[in-house]
Amino acid sequence: MHLEIITPDKKVFRGEVSEASFPGASGAFQVLKNHAPLIAVLDKGLVSFQTHDEKKSMTVDGGVVEVRDNEIILLAEKVLD
């Protein structure tokens, strides 16, 4: 799957992942290969994903995620350090 994490200031991440987890407004959820299409609002919380080499995570301050055809686009308000 291809994941892009974008804030109003910059592209934070772009690459291939095998899974990704998000802090949905109605509860956390995970996306795996061939996931059904969805658009979800995110709360402030931890976004984590598995690349080929390692597990990565970052905290986002809300946003929206779209999943479609093994493409995931996360539009985050901002990424917190």
N, C-alpha and C positions, 0 to 999 in steps of 0.2 A: 504494500500500500504506500501511497505517497502522502506525506504530511507536510503542510505549510503552516507555520505559526507567524502571524503578522500583527504588528501593533500600528497605531497611527504614525509612529516615528520610523520604524524599520522592520525588515524581515528578520525574525528571531531564529527560525529554523526552517530548513527545507531539506527533505530527504526521505529515504525509504524506511519504513518501520513495519514490524510484524504485529504490533498491538499498540493501542493507546487508550489511556484512561482519563476521564474528564470529570470535573465537579459540576454536574448538572444542577440547575435550579430546583429540580424535583428529586435530586439524589445523584450520587456518583454513578457513572456507567463506563463500560469498556467497549471498544470497537476492535473487531478482528476482521480478517480478510473476508470479502464478500458480504459485509454487513448491509442490511437493508438501508435504503436512503433515509436520511433524517436531517432535520435542522433543530438545534437545541440551544437554549439560553444557558449560559454558565454563570455560576456564582463565583465569588472569590475562593480560590482553593488550589490544590495541587493537580497539575497536569503531568502525567508520566507516560513514557513511550519507550519501546524497545527497538533500538537500531540493530544493525548487523553486529556491531561491536559491543554495545553496552546499553544499560538501562539509564535513561536520562529523566530528569524531572525539573519542573519549575513552577512557581506560584504565579497564577494570573489573577488580576483584579477584575473578574467578570469578562463577558464577551459572548460570542456566538460561534458555534461550530456547525459546519455542514459536511455531511458524509454522502458521497455519491460515486458509484463505479470505482471503488477502491482509491478514491481521492478524498482526503480530509483537509479542510481549510478551517483554521481557527483564527477568527478575528478577535484579538484580545484588547481590552481597554488599555492594559499595560501589564508588563511582566515585572514582578517584584524581585528584588535581590535577596 
